[in-house]
Amino acid sequence: MFRLCACVLCVALAGCGGGGGGGGGVVDTVLQDFGIKDRPSDYVSGADKVYAALNDVGQAEMKRLNFEDRHGQVKFEDAEGIRGKYYKEVKVYESFHPIDANATGRTAGSGTRGFAGYLEFGYRYFQGARKSNRTEAEAEVASIPTDNRGRETYRYHFNSAGHWMGGEGEPVNK
């Protein structure tokens, strides 16, 4: 039985590694994956493809995030005396930076492998002019920049080929 298994294994390895044309094949791929053999100079890993694609994802997502928060929220500012003032505040995403891309294992929900890409977005708050009532403040354009800035990190999912699946990012504390 042992001899039979050894023969089948040798035939399988010879079949995968044969060809002699320098094309490599399965054996070379396995050796490269385990770091035993050097990868060709034009090799691009899946994580590298995802990292390169993060610029396109960042541009699309920055537009989406700004569109979602375009109305902002009306806040009330206490003033000295009896009356306060209302103003609109809007969070505007101004920049993004790719942070990382890595392979993900199979998850219970999807059952497929893929990649995760991480983007960090920089934002700034803008405010509108102070108004005496909420309706006027809501109609006002928030165009006065503030010094209140921040950063948020989002995770995006990519399929096993390194293509973005189009879903919204998940906020991450990284």
C-alpha positions in Angstrom: 0.0 0.0 0.0 2.9 2.4 0.9 4.6 1.7 -2.4 1.4 2.4 -4.3 0.9 5.8 -2.6 4.5 6.7 -3.2 4.2 5.9 -6.9 1.0 7.9 -7.3 2.6 10.8 -5.5 5.7 10.7 -7.7 3.6 10.5 -10.9 1.5 13.4 -9.8 4.5 15.6 -9.0 6.2 14.6 -12.2 3.0 15.5 -14.1 2.7 18.9 -12.4 6.4 19.9 -12.7 7.0 18.6 -16.2 6.8 20.4 -19.4 10.4 21.6 -19.5 9.4 24.8 -21.3 10.3 27.0 -18.4 6.7 28.0 -17.8 6.9 26.8 -14.2 3.5 25.5 -13.5 2.0 24.4 -10.2 5.2 23.2 -8.5 6.9 26.6 -9.1 3.8 28.4 -7.8 3.8 26.4 -4.6 7.5 26.9 -4.1 7.1 30.7 -4.6 4.1 30.8 -2.2 6.2 29.1 0.5 9.2 31.4 -0.1 11.5 28.6 -1.3 11.8 29.9 -4.8 12.0 33.6 -5.8 9.0 35.2 -7.5 9.4 36.6 -11.0 10.1 40.4 -11.2 6.7 41.2 -12.7 4.8 39.4 -9.9 2.1 41.4 -8.2 0.4 40.0 -5.1 -3.3 40.3 -4.5 -2.7 42.7 -1.5 -0.6 44.9 -3.9 -3.5 45.0 -6.4 -5.9 46.0 -3.6 -3.6 48.7 -2.2 -3.3 50.2 -5.7 -7.1 50.1 -6.1 -7.6 52.0 -2.8 -7.1 55.3 -4.5 -10.1 54.8 -6.7 -12.1 53.5 -3.8 -11.1 56.5 -1.7 -12.2 59.0 -4.3 -15.6 57.3 -4.7 -16.1 57.0 -1.0 -15.1 60.5 -0.2 -17.9 61.7 -2.6 -20.4 59.4 -1.0 -19.5 60.4 2.6 -19.8 64.1 1.7 -23.1 63.5 -0.1 -24.5 61.7 2.9 -23.6 64.5 5.3 -24.4 67.4 3.0 -27.3 68.6 5.1 -25.3 68.5 8.4 -27.1 69.2 11.6 -28.4 72.4 13.3 -27.0 73.2 16.7 -27.8 75.7 19.3 -25.3 78.1 20.8 -26.0 79.6 24.2 -25.5 83.3 24.2 -25.2 85.7 27.1 -28.6 86.8 28.1 -32.0 85.4 27.2 -31.6 84.2 23.6 -29.1 82.0 21.9 -28.4 81.4 18.2 -28.8 78.5 15.9 -26.2 77.4 13.3 -25.6 74.6 10.9 -22.6 72.4 11.2 -21.4 70.1 8.4 -18.6 67.5 8.4 -16.7 67.8 5.1 -14.2 65.0 4.1 -11.2 66.7 2.6 -8.6 63.9 2.1 -7.9 60.2 2.2 -4.9 58.0 2.5 -4.5 54.3 1.9 -3.2 52.6 5.0 -3.1 48.8 4.5 -4.3 45.9 2.4 -4.3 42.3 3.5 -5.8 38.9 2.8 -8.8 37.8 4.8 -9.8 34.2 5.6 -13.1 32.6 5.1 -15.9 34.1 7.2 -18.9 32.3 8.4 -21.3 34.5 6.5 -19.6 34.5 3.1 -17.5 31.4 3.0 -15.1 33.0 0.5 -11.7 34.4 0.8 -10.8 37.9 -0.2 -9.0 41.0 0.9 -9.6 44.0 3.2 -8.4 47.5 2.4 -8.1 50.3 4.9 -8.5 54.0 4.2 -8.1 56.9 6.5 -10.2 60.0 5.8 -9.4 63.4 7.0 -12.4 65.7 7.7 -13.1 69.3 8.9 -16.2 70.9 10.3 -17.8 73.9 8.6 -20.4 76.1 10.2 -23.1 78.5 8.9 -23.9 82.0 10.1 -25.7 82.3 13.4 -29.5 82.7 13.0 -32.3 83.5 15.4 -34.4 80.4 14.5 -33.8 76.8 13.5 -35.4 77.1 10.0 -33.2 79.9 9.0 -30.1 78.1 10.3 -31.0 75.0 8.4 -31.4 77.0 5.1 -28.0 78.6 5.6 -24.9 77.2 3.8 -22.2 76.0 6.1 -19.2 77.8 4.6 -17.2 79.1 7.6 -14.2 76.7 8.2 -13.4 75.8 11.8 -10.3 74.4 13.4 -12.2 71.3 14.4 -10.6 68.5 12.4 -10.4 64.7 12.7 -9.6 61.4 11.1 -11.7 58.2 10.6 -10.5 54.8 9.3 -12.8 52.6 7.2 -12.4 48.9 6.1 -13.5 47.9 2.6 -14.0 44.4 1.3 -12.5 43.1 -1.9 -13.0 39.7 -3.6 -10.3 37.1 -4.1 -9.3 38.7 -7.4 -8.7 42.0 -5.7 -11.7 43.9 -7.0 -13.8 46.2 -4.7 -17.2 44.7 -4.2 -18.8 48.2 -4.0 -19.9 48.1 -0.4 -19.7 50.9 2.1 -16.8 50.9 4.4 -17.0 49.8 8.0 -15.7 52.2 10.6 -12.6 50.8 12.3 -10.6 51.9 15.4 -7.1 51.4 14.1 
